[in-house]
Amino acid sequence: MSKQLVLQKIEHLQNELTNLKESVEMLGITDESTWQEKFWTICRIKYNVDYNKMTAKGKSEPIVFIRQIYGYLLHRNMFLSDREIAVQINRERSTVVTTRQGVESSIKLKEAKFMRVYKHFKHLAQ
C-alpha cells in the first residue's frame, strides 16, 4: 500500500472519529447521565420511540422488545416490584413476570431477533 493511500485512510478515520465525537456530544450523553437518560436517548435516535409509543398497545417488533427491555432494566437496575413495573409500562403484573422470564431466556440463548435490539441497551444493565 502506498504512503499516500495510508495517509488518506488515516485522514478519513480522523474525520469519522470527529463526526462520531460530535454526534455523541449532540446526544447529551455524559458519564454522569443516568441509565434511563441513556435508554431514552437511544430509543429516540435509533428507533424514534418515546415513552408514549413504548407504552401504547402496539405489537411492532422493535417497540415490543424495547418495552420488554425497559421492564427488565427497571427490575435489574432499580429493583422495582412486578406491580411497580406494570404501572410504569402500562401492562398487567402477570405480563411483566412472563416478559422478564422471556427476556432472560432470550439473553441466555442469544435469540437473534431480540439481540438485534438488545445490543443497543445491554450496557445499561447494572
FIZA-520873 format. One line per 4 residues: their letters; for each residue z, x, y of N, C-alpha, C. Coordinates in nm, 4 decimals. Each point is the difference from the previous one (the first is absolute). Layout:
// FIZA-520873
A = Z X Y Z X Y Z X Y; ... .
This chain:
// FIZA-520873
MSKQ = 0.0000 0.0851 -0.1172 0.0000 -0.0851 0.1172 0.0000 0.0899 0.1237; -0.0822 -0.0351 0.0952 -0.0121 0.0828 0.1195 0.1220 -0.0171 0.0903; 0.0213 0.1014 0.0816 0.1121 -0.0021 0.0940 -0.0136 -0.1180 0.0968; -0.1214 -0.0277 0.0443 -0.0239 -0.1104 0.0934 0.0372 -0.1346 -0.0627 .
LVLQ = -0.0355 -0.0194 -0.1258 0.0312 -0.1245 -0.0700 0.1517 -0.0158 -0.0156; 0.0681 0.1075 -0.0340 0.1462 -0.0036 -0.0129 0.0638 -0.0369 0.1335; -0.0484 0.0596 0.1081 0.0542 -0.0307 0.1328 -0.0253 -0.1462 0.0378; -0.1141 -0.0535 -0.0361 -0.0299 -0.1407 0.0277 0.0934 -0.0927 -0.0782 .
KIEH = 0.0257 0.0349 -0.1239 0.0905 -0.0812 -0.0819 0.1419 0.0048 0.0548; 0.0432 0.1175 0.0433 0.1333 0.0133 0.0596 0.0100 -0.0851 0.1261; -0.1023 0.0042 0.0827 0.0000 -0.0798 0.1225 0.0041 -0.1501 -0.0328; -0.0777 -0.0398 -0.1007 0.0001 -0.1400 -0.0418 0.1400 -0.0425 -0.0462 .
LQNE = 0.0649 0.0820 -0.0798 0.1352 -0.0310 -0.0486 0.1004 -0.0067 0.1147; -0.0133 0.0892 0.0982 0.0888 -0.0040 0.1158 -0.0164 -0.1310 0.0760; -0.1249 -0.0436 0.0155 -0.0252 -0.1274 0.0679 0.0596 -0.1164 -0.0778; -0.0154 0.0022 -0.1315 0.0566 -0.1060 -0.0839 0.1518 -0.0040 0.0124 .
LTNL = 0.0643 0.1160 -0.0009 0.1458 0.0057 0.0145 0.0446 -0.0516 0.1365; -0.0736 0.0345 0.1037 0.0320 -0.0491 0.1340 -0.0114 -0.1515 0.0043; -0.1069 -0.0551 -0.0580 -0.0180 -0.1455 -0.0035 0.1111 -0.0682 -0.0786; 0.0373 0.0596 -0.1109 0.1070 -0.0561 -0.0815 0.1321 0.0011 0.0760 .
KESV = 0.0298 0.1095 0.0656 0.1237 0.0110 0.0787 0.0027 -0.1066 0.1093; -0.1117 -0.0194 0.0692 -0.0068 -0.1009 0.1056 0.0177 -0.1402 -0.0570; -0.0568 -0.0244 -0.1179 0.0142 -0.1308 -0.0635 0.1460 -0.0286 -0.0337; 0.0678 0.0986 -0.0547 0.1410 -0.0165 -0.0352 0.0829 -0.0244 0.1250 .
EMLG = -0.0284 0.0723 0.1059 0.0734 -0.0186 0.1249 -0.0235 -0.1404 0.0556; -0.1225 -0.0509 -0.0113 -0.0312 -0.1340 0.0489 0.0734 -0.1066 -0.0809; 0.0249 0.0268 -0.1256 0.0704 -0.0967 -0.0838 0.1444 -0.0182 0.0444; 0.0537 0.1003 0.0643 0.1388 -0.0081 0.0430 0.0979 0.0299 -0.1116 .
ITDE = -0.0474 0.0568 -0.1087 0.0887 0.0347 -0.1108 0.0594 0.1367 0.0269; 0.1305 0.0056 -0.0060 0.0699 0.1270 0.0165 0.0930 0.0198 -0.1191; 0.0613 0.1167 -0.0054 0.0973 0.0247 -0.1061 0.1187 -0.0950 0.0118; 0.0244 -0.0505 0.1225 0.1132 -0.0880 0.0239 -0.0325 -0.1470 -0.0266 .
STWQ = -0.1271 -0.0325 -0.0233 -0.0386 -0.1383 -0.0279 0.0670 -0.0467 -0.1293; 0.0422 -0.1252 -0.0014 0.0605 -0.0549 -0.1215 -0.1094 -0.0271 -0.1037; 0.0407 -0.0166 -0.1227 -0.0994 -0.0288 -0.1044 -0.0714 -0.1314 0.0303; 0.0709 -0.0954 0.0624 -0.0637 -0.1278 0.0318 -0.1040 0.0155 0.1104 .
EKFW = 0.0269 0.0805 0.1006 -0.0997 0.0261 0.1049 -0.1242 0.0644 -0.0607; 0.0211 0.0941 -0.0884 -0.1121 0.0656 -0.0669 -0.0762 -0.1000 -0.0880; 0.0731 -0.0857 -0.0707 -0.0613 -0.0994 -0.0872 -0.0930 -0.0904 0.0794; 0.0491 -0.0547 0.1108 -0.0805 -0.0937 0.0794 -0.1162 0.0689 0.0692 .
TICR = 0.0173 0.1252 0.0363 -0.1117 0.0744 0.0590 -0.1115 0.0186 -0.1022; 0.0358 0.0350 -0.1218 -0.0991 0.0155 -0.1068 -0.0683 -0.1340 -0.0273; 0.0783 -0.1073 -0.0067 -0.0572 -0.1336 -0.0242 -0.1010 -0.0372 0.1074; 0.0366 0.0249 0.1250 -0.0858 -0.0381 0.1120 -0.1294 0.0796 -0.0001 .
IKYN = 0.0094 0.1304 -0.0202 -0.1169 0.0863 0.0126 -0.0865 -0.0021 -0.1260; 0.0610 0.0095 -0.1147 -0.0772 0.0093 -0.1250 -0.0514 -0.1358 -0.0476; 0.0814 -0.1061 0.0182 -0.0343 -0.1291 -0.0593 -0.0121 -0.1150 0.1007; 0.0267 0.0269 0.1266 -0.0022 -0.1047 0.1031 0.0925 -0.1164 -0.0392 .
VDYN = 0.1194 0.0348 -0.0458 0.0983 -0.0986 -0.0457 0.1257 0.0141 0.0848; 0.0487 -0.1142 0.0499 0.1278 -0.0020 0.0695 0.0984 -0.0847 -0.0813; 0.1199 -0.0187 0.0532 0.1033 -0.0730 -0.0730 -0.0459 -0.1422 -0.0334; -0.0614 -0.0677 0.0952 -0.0434 -0.1383 -0.0233 -0.1041 -0.0095 -0.1109 .
KMTA = -0.0948 0.0915 -0.0020 -0.1006 -0.0005 -0.1075 0.0651 0.0297 -0.1344; 0.0975 0.0923 0.0008 0.0636 0.0391 -0.1248 0.0808 -0.1152 -0.0599; 0.0666 -0.0781 0.0849 0.0866 -0.1062 -0.0524 -0.0729 -0.1321 -0.0210; -0.1250 -0.0093 0.0415 -0.0781 -0.1220 -0.0218 -0.0223 -0.0209 -0.1489 .
KGKS = -0.0382 -0.1193 -0.0356 -0.0196 -0.0348 -0.1415 -0.1359 0.0461 -0.0502; -0.0377 0.1221 0.0296 -0.1303 0.0522 -0.0400 0.0023 0.0668 -0.1354; -0.1165 0.0121 -0.0564 -0.0140 0.0612 -0.1316 -0.0941 0.1196 0.0004; -0.0451 0.0443 0.1172 -0.0922 0.1138 -0.0004 0.0738 0.1245 -0.0473 .
EPIV = -0.0690 0.0783 -0.0789 0.0630 0.1102 -0.0720 0.0778 0.0988 0.0871; -0.0584 0.0563 0.1061 0.0804 0.0970 0.0738 0.1246 -0.0634 0.0618; -0.0106 -0.1233 0.0464 0.1161 -0.0639 0.0627 0.1090 -0.0278 -0.1033; -0.0393 -0.0440 -0.1170 0.0981 -0.0234 -0.1069 0.0718 0.1308 -0.0335 .
FIRQ = -0.0749 0.1076 -0.0166 0.0612 0.1292 -0.0315 0.0901 0.0470 0.1140; -0.0429 -0.0189 0.1234 0.0814 0.0403 0.1148 0.1316 -0.0772 0.0007; -0.0055 -0.1292 -0.0241 0.1206 -0.0822 -0.0048 0.0928 0.0476 -0.1123; -0.0570 0.0291 -0.1157 0.0796 0.0478 -0.1131 0.0644 0.1350 0.0321 .
IYGY = -0.0763 0.0878 0.0599 0.0507 0.1327 0.0354 0.1105 -0.0118 0.1042; -0.0183 -0.0882 0.0974 0.1026 -0.0185 0.1031 0.1307 -0.0485 -0.0623; -0.0085 -0.0969 -0.0903 0.1202 -0.0471 -0.0686 0.0660 0.1105 -0.0808; -0.0802 0.0769 -0.0667 0.0512 0.1131 -0.0784 0.0710 0.1006 0.0896 .
LLHR = -0.0601 0.0308 0.1151 0.0610 0.0963 0.0923 0.1269 -0.0558 0.0637; 0.0041 -0.1297 0.0272 0.1223 -0.0608 0.0526 0.1129 0.0145 -0.1008; -0.0307 -0.0189 -0.1262 0.1000 0.0143 -0.1061 0.0428 0.1463 -0.0144; -0.0982 0.0874 -0.0062 0.0283 0.1413 -0.0264 0.0627 0.0720 0.1191 .
NMFL = -0.0504 -0.0256 0.1202 0.0455 0.0748 0.1168 0.1192 -0.0635 0.0708; 0.0102 -0.1330 -0.0058 0.1048 -0.0681 0.0755 0.0998 -0.0721 -0.0898; -0.0240 0.0033 -0.1300 0.0897 -0.0604 -0.0983 0.0237 -0.1487 0.0268; -0.1036 -0.0686 0.0497 0.0130 -0.1432 0.0251 0.0023 -0.0754 -0.1327 .
SDRE = 0.0695 -0.1126 0.0000 0.0038 -0.0842 -0.1200 -0.1339 -0.0710 -0.0156; -0.0221 -0.0531 -0.1182 -0.1237 -0.0746 -0.0251 -0.0127 -0.1187 0.0951; 0.1107 -0.0660 0.0275 -0.0009 -0.1151 0.0907 -0.0383 0.0440 0.1418; 0.0554 0.1120 0.0460 -0.0328 0.0508 0.1342 -0.1475 0.0405 0.0093 .
IAVQ = -0.0502 0.0623 -0.1051 -0.1414 0.0392 -0.0021 -0.0884 -0.1239 0.0002; 0.0384 -0.1023 -0.0757 -0.0774 -0.1240 -0.0052 -0.0156 -0.0601 0.1396; 0.1046 0.0041 0.0783 -0.0060 -0.0515 0.1374 -0.0957 0.0855 0.0832; 0.0088 0.1309 -0.0164 -0.0840 0.0917 0.0778 -0.1492 -0.0182 -0.0272 .
INRE = -0.0351 -0.0280 -0.1259 -0.1426 -0.0070 -0.0344 -0.0478 -0.1431 -0.0268; 0.0858 -0.0986 0.0298 -0.0386 -0.1407 -0.0091 -0.0409 -0.0395 -0.1420; 0.0826 0.0398 -0.0972 -0.0254 -0.0320 -0.1399 0.1301 -0.0458 -0.0665; -0.0109 -0.0525 -0.1202 0.1173 -0.0404 -0.0781 0.0687 0.1243 -0.0571 .
RSTV = 0.1312 -0.0118 -0.0219 0.0760 0.1118 -0.0554 -0.0541 0.0415 -0.1361; -0.0352 -0.0947 -0.0841 -0.0522 0.0327 -0.1334 -0.1317 0.0776 0.0097; -0.0799 -0.0316 0.1008 -0.1255 0.0728 0.0219 0.0292 0.1442 0.0375; 0.1033 0.0203 0.0801 0.0386 0.1358 0.0413 0.0393 0.0835 -0.1213 .
VTTR = 0.0784 -0.0585 -0.0891 0.0441 0.0720 -0.1203 -0.1209 0.0391 -0.0851; -0.0869 -0.0968 -0.0276 -0.1192 0.0250 -0.0820 -0.0910 0.1029 0.0650; -0.0164 -0.0124 0.1313 -0.0876 0.0915 0.0738 0.0528 0.1427 -0.0047; 0.1307 0.0170 0.0210 0.0574 0.1347 -0.0022 -0.0202 0.0641 -0.1375 .
QGVE = 0.0215 -0.0767 -0.1044 -0.0218 0.0523 -0.1349 -0.1460 0.0388 -0.0190; -0.0906 -0.0810 0.0545 -0.1430 0.0305 -0.0083 -0.0366 0.1267 0.0759; 0.0599 0.0173 0.1179 -0.0256 0.1211 0.0793 0.0483 0.1226 -0.0762; 0.1220 -0.0072 -0.0518 0.0546 0.1139 -0.0744 -0.0868 0.0339 -0.1207 .
SSIK = -0.0489 -0.1024 -0.0677 -0.0884 0.0206 -0.1150 -0.1331 0.0609 0.0440; -0.0575 -0.0516 0.1085 -0.1282 0.0520 0.0496 0.0109 0.1461 0.0412; 0.1136 0.0359 0.0605 0.0214 0.1399 0.0403 0.0123 0.0871 -0.1243; 0.0802 -0.0444 -0.0946 0.0219 0.0771 -0.1229 -0.1298 0.0202 -0.0781 .
LKEA = -0.0804 -0.1065 -0.0096 -0.1248 0.0059 -0.0764 -0.1185 0.0492 0.0826; 0.0248 0.0218 0.1297 -0.1058 0.0438 0.0923 -0.1208 -0.0939 -0.0057; 0.0267 -0.1296 0.0095 -0.1045 -0.1022 -0.0044 -0.0950 0.0212 0.1172; -0.1269 0.0168 -0.0285 -0.0998 0.0469 0.0974 -0.0112 -0.0864 0.1247 .
KFMR = -0.0168 -0.1317 -0.0150 -0.0158 -0.0870 0.1173 0.1215 0.0089 0.0916; 0.1173 -0.0068 -0.0597 0.1240 0.0063 0.0782 0.0143 0.1358 0.0682; -0.0278 0.1066 -0.0724 0.0194 0.1349 0.0526 -0.0928 0.0300 0.1172; -0.1161 -0.0662 0.0061 -0.0904 0.0189 0.1142 0.0668 -0.0430 0.1302 .
VYKH = 0.0878 -0.0973 -0.0053 0.0733 -0.0437 0.1188 0.1316 0.0771 0.0115; 0.0722 0.0126 -0.1100 0.1324 0.0629 0.0017 -0.0035 0.1444 0.0482; -0.1105 0.0700 -0.0251 -0.0081 0.1413 0.0386 0.0241 0.0196 0.1500; -0.0288 -0.1018 0.0808 0.0202 0.0097 0.1445 0.1455 -0.0205 0.0401 .
FKHL = 0.0816 -0.0523 -0.0915 0.1379 -0.0351 0.0329 0.1046 0.0756 -0.0831; -0.0421 0.0664 -0.1064 0.0975 0.0563 -0.0934 0.0932 0.1013 0.0648; -0.0463 0.0675 0.1038 0.0852 0.0979 0.0677 0.1139 -0.0667 0.0758; -0.0034 -0.1319 0.0149 0.1043 -0.0718 0.0736 0.1190 -0.0367 -0.0890 .
AQ = -0.0163 0.0091 -0.1315 0.1104 -0.0327 -0.0923 0.1054 0.1093 0.0090; 0.1222 -0.0419 0.0287 0.1087 0.0984 0.0179 0.0898 0.0047 -0.1212 .
